[in-house]
């Protein structure tokens, strides 16, 4: 600023002269004024454009609810196909088994207030470098894991190391990405709590089972403590006949038809199972991971139940006007979210994060995304009408777009 002040003093002395010299001096004054203006403003340079843009983007994202929006046409189609990813199991490989339409793969979720970023496999793999992720729950949770494997397949394939940890490699999976030292796993636990068969005729698709609502299933509890990211989910198994136990005493049942047994709704067992799962994670001394709740995934049987001729043959999504979140689906969803909020509040005391992956309403609008008759049983070479699981590729890939977005948001919040 010293040069600027010198120029100002020179300007104040110029008015004592006249004639041609005066003209010259006036011109000089104008030049000096320009220099003064530049000096003053150079001491307060504007923020770089990039920084302004970045701060606006962050502010905009904070206002964005990625879970509220609509499905829009996406002519580009899916990230992968059943030929470019060889990790799709027959249960969800709809194109392999002759599904004739492809439109169900050409829709993308569009939030109302922003754009949902595309899934970037390299970005995901760098984010999880040296870490581990596990999907705890039933086969729909495993369905999401298989989607993630295919989304990453354009960059690298993992090694299947399941056999090192279990003999039950259909239900307990573990994959390792050596280049990134990243482990991804699925731990089978359809109720999240301990369960056993109660039907004297043995186990079947709709047989009676005992559910011990205050005892988390050791199948996942014994393994989960070392994982950095835990995605919890459960759903369809809670519709079957169940006897509920607490403190080893039967407290009631759902759809059990047992005399002198208190009838309790399926929502009771559902609530208690998630409560026990979340509280168990909080009690584990070495657990420092982030827990994600992936919310209830609706089925779309029409023209009958799953065991009474029902099917799901639609080829387009519903609009939000055609299908509303209500009834039993709303009840399951709210039950989960209420327990997650309680866990989030309690977890803060121990520095644990509990995060929502809100997939219920968006999937309610996708009756076209199920295998229906274009998938095979996991254990038998036969077709089952499947309106529970999701075709790969398909709308379930959106769950992992949500997952990456939410993981990045948590990383940024930790930095800030």
Secondary structure as the mmCIF struct_conf table of DSSP 4:
data_model
#
loop_
_struct_conf.conf_type_id
_struct_conf.id
_struct_conf.beg_label_comp_id
_struct_conf.beg_label_asym_id
_struct_conf.beg_label_seq_id
_struct_conf.end_label_comp_id
_struct_conf.end_label_asym_id
_struct_conf.end_label_seq_id
HELX_RH_AL_P HELX_RH_AL_P1 UNK A 2 UNK A 12
TURN_TY1_P TURN_TY1_P1 UNK A 13 UNK A 13
HELX_RH_3T_P HELX_RH_3T_P1 UNK A 14 UNK A 16
HELX_RH_AL_P HELX_RH_AL_P2 UNK A 19 UNK A 42
TURN_TY1_P TURN_TY1_P2 UNK A 43 UNK A 43
BEND BEND1 UNK A 44 UNK A 44
HELX_LH_PP_P HELX_LH_PP_P1 UNK A 45 UNK A 48
HELX_RH_AL_P HELX_RH_AL_P3 UNK A 49 UNK A 62
TURN_TY1_P TURN_TY1_P3 UNK A 63 UNK A 63
TURN_TY1_P TURN_TY1_P4 UNK A 66 UNK A 67
BEND BEND2 UNK A 68 UNK A 68
STRN STRN1 UNK A 69 UNK A 73
TURN_TY1_P TURN_TY1_P5 UNK A 75 UNK A 76
BEND BEND3 UNK A 79 UNK A 79
TURN_TY1_P TURN_TY1_P6 UNK A 82 UNK A 84
TURN_TY1_P TURN_TY1_P7 UNK A 86 UNK A 87
HELX_RH_3T_P HELX_RH_3T_P2 UNK A 90 UNK A 92
TURN_TY1_P TURN_TY1_P8 UNK A 94 UNK A 98
HELX_RH_3T_P HELX_RH_3T_P3 UNK A 103 UNK A 105
BEND BEND4 UNK A 106 UNK A 106
STRN STRN2 UNK A 107 UNK A 111
BEND BEND5 UNK A 112 UNK A 114
HELX_LH_PP_P HELX_LH_PP_P2 UNK A 116 UNK A 119
HELX_RH_AL_P HELX_RH_AL_P4 UNK A 121 UNK A 127
TURN_TY1_P TURN_TY1_P9 UNK A 128 UNK A 130
STRN STRN3 UNK A 132 UNK A 137
BEND BEND6 UNK A 138 UNK A 138
HELX_RH_AL_P HELX_RH_AL_P5 UNK A 139 UNK A 152
TURN_TY1_P TURN_TY1_P10 UNK A 153 UNK A 155
STRN STRN4 UNK A 159 UNK A 160
HELX_RH_3T_P HELX_RH_3T_P4 UNK A 162 UNK A 164
TURN_TY1_P TURN_TY1_P11 UNK A 165 UNK A 165
BEND BEND7 UNK A 167 UNK A 167
TURN_TY1_P TURN_TY1_P12 UNK A 169 UNK A 171
BEND BEND8 UNK A 172 UNK A 172
STRN STRN5 UNK A 173 UNK A 177
TURN_TY1_P TURN_TY1_P13 UNK A 178 UNK A 181
STRN STRN6 UNK A 182 UNK A 188
TURN_TY1_P TURN_TY1_P14 UNK A 190 UNK A 191
BEND BEND9 UNK A 192 UNK A 192
STRN STRN7 UNK A 193 UNK A 197
TURN_TY1_P TURN_TY1_P15 UNK A 200 UNK A 201
TURN_TY1_P TURN_TY1_P16 UNK A 205 UNK A 206
STRN STRN8 UNK A 209 UNK A 216
HELX_RH_AL_P HELX_RH_AL_P6 UNK A 218 UNK A 224
TURN_TY1_P TURN_TY1_P17 UNK A 225 UNK A 226
BEND BEND10 UNK A 228 UNK A 228
STRN STRN9 UNK A 229 UNK A 232
HELX_RH_3T_P HELX_RH_3T_P5 UNK A 236 UNK A 239
BEND BEND11 UNK A 240 UNK A 240
STRN STRN10 UNK A 242 UNK A 246
TURN_TY1_P TURN_TY1_P18 UNK A 247 UNK A 248
STRN STRN11 UNK A 249 UNK A 254
BEND BEND12 UNK A 255 UNK A 255
TURN_TY1_P TURN_TY1_P19 UNK A 259 UNK A 260
STRN STRN12 UNK A 263 UNK A 263
HELX_RH_AL_P HELX_RH_AL_P7 UNK A 266 UNK A 283
TURN_TY1_P TURN_TY1_P20 UNK A 285 UNK A 286
HELX_LH_PP_P HELX_LH_PP_P3 UNK A 289 UNK A 289
STRN STRN13 UNK A 290 UNK A 294
HELX_LH_PP_P HELX_LH_PP_P4 UNK A 295 UNK A 296
STRN STRN14 UNK A 302 UNK A 302
BEND BEND13 UNK A 303 UNK A 304
TURN_TY1_P TURN_TY1_P21 UNK A 306 UNK A 309
STRN STRN15 UNK A 311 UNK A 311
BEND BEND14 UNK A 316 UNK A 316
HELX_LH_PP_P HELX_LH_PP_P5 UNK A 317 UNK A 319
TURN_TY1_P TURN_TY1_P22 UNK A 320 UNK A 322
BEND BEND15 UNK A 325 UNK A 325
HELX_RH_AL_P HELX_RH_AL_P8 UNK A 327 UNK A 347
HELX_RH_3T_P HELX_RH_3T_P6 UNK A 348 UNK A 350
TURN_TY1_P TURN_TY1_P23 UNK A 351 UNK A 351
STRN STRN16 UNK A 353 UNK A 357
HELX_RH_AL_P HELX_RH_AL_P9 UNK A 360 UNK A 364
TURN_TY1_P TURN_TY1_P24 UNK A 365 UNK A 365
HELX_RH_3T_P HELX_RH_3T_P7 UNK A 367 UNK A 369
BEND BEND16 UNK A 370 UNK A 370
STRN STRN17 UNK A 372 UNK A 372
TURN_TY1_P TURN_TY1_P25 UNK A 373 UNK A 373
BEND BEND17 UNK A 374 UNK A 375
STRN STRN18 UNK A 376 UNK A 376
BEND BEND18 UNK A 378 UNK A 382
STRN STRN19 UNK A 383 UNK A 383
STRN STRN20 UNK A 386 UNK A 386
BEND BEND19 UNK A 387 UNK A 389
BEND BEND20 UNK A 392 UNK A 394
TURN_TY1_P TURN_TY1_P26 UNK A 395 UNK A 396
HELX_RH_AL_P HELX_RH_AL_P10 UNK A 397 UNK A 415
#
